[in-house]
Amino acid sequence: MAREVYRLARETPLGRDFKLRDQMCDAAVSVMSNIAEGFERDGDREFPHFLSIAKASCGEVRSQNYVALDIGHFSDEEFAALRSRCERISRMIAALRTAVLRRRSDPPR
């Protein structure tokens, strides 16, 4: 997703909208960064929290994608591709969070 957002920032009118561009790029990078930071923290205790933050950042990119479409920065096709990618990543993060929470609550064997 971050690669796609950065590509759109280079190749579309988004690149000239400095505030929105920076917000979208920051949010896209935040998704990966929070997953990595949570993974490196105190095992399964903090990881679900950071996954929630990553999922929220993914939602932020989705919201900004609508803004970019509404103000004419993205074509319908560019919008749809990024929306689909964001939705897929959000579902994957949610599933990972559920799995981590389930593993955390399962008694040791």
Summary of the structure (lengths in Angstrom):
residues: 109
radius of gyration: 15.8
end to end distance: 37.6
largest distance: 56.1
contacts: 326
relative contact order: 0.16
helix: 83%
strand: 0%
